[in-house]
Amino acid sequence: MATDSVRFDSDGARRMLALLERLAGGEGVAESELQEVLATPAYRLFFDHHNRFEGRTLSEAEFAAMLRAIPGGRFATANEQLATMWQRFSQAPARLAELQALYEQVAGGDVVPQAADLARRWLPAGATLETTIYILLDGMSGGFVYQGQVAFDLLQMEGADRFLKVLAHELHHIGVEGLWQPLSEDPALSPEQHRALDFVGLLLGEGSATYLISGAPQEAEGVAQWQQHMGQLDRLFARVEDLLQRTLTGEVDEAAFWAALPSFLQGYMGEAYAVGYVLVERICRALGSEAVLACLREPGSTLAVYNQAAEGIDGAYRFDERLAAALGDVGRET
């Protein structure tokens, strides 16, 4: 595997914890001090992330106003993002000792190198991990990858052991996305082919990172949804196939494709996670983990490899062979 570099920056979390302790204690905090926290690289990424989606905005002034409301325990806003954040930030003063202990465990231990090693174990040769991992207090996104960087919310962490697996999951995405970059930028591919491969990449990326690294959801809010997904796999696979077919033929244009995609991501772990998980599970069990790594090297081959694995599994859904071949041709063209 090529040389890589995984950097760790916990300054955002450290500074925010100190700020919350002062605010909760009724101590006055100068505006310049608050802005110093929001100017850290972790919180610059935080604002970029929460402002990247159409129809969702979060300003520094709004966020700062929410923080200053913590001593009084009351805050009202029409911003849905901020309202979600307030639910967790308002509880932070009562959790300061717990959060500080978790911070020290994560920041001072070997979690990051162990997570990087776990991610590398399930990456094809040639993949690299070149990123910075930020720990901060977010209140909404438990973890996210944006601009090639990874961030995790201390407020939603469930211990260092679980964090290790979740971090390895996100690092796996970094490695895979770097491996796929030449394909995603290939000018020889049509817009329809790019979108279809983006969708396959979502399934394969989330499926491999979940099945091989982090596992099915353990949290109560995710278990019920996951069980529901597992009970209707054929319907979910058919939905995936339908969108792929219509995307490749051009029946679904760019706007319609991106409008349809969120329906596969709704909830704690949406349909794309479930289909991807089962897809990878069946390939791995029938053909071995090397077959999954081969798909990660050439994502266009995924449906054809999956169909090969499904041949020996009674009742397993199989994708249309022409669709699988068309996507395989896209991979070979690169």
Order of alpha helices (4+ residues) and beta strands (2+ residues): beta-alpha-alpha-alpha-alpha-alpha-alpha-alpha-beta-beta-beta-alpha-alpha-alpha-alpha-alpha-alpha-alpha-alpha-alpha
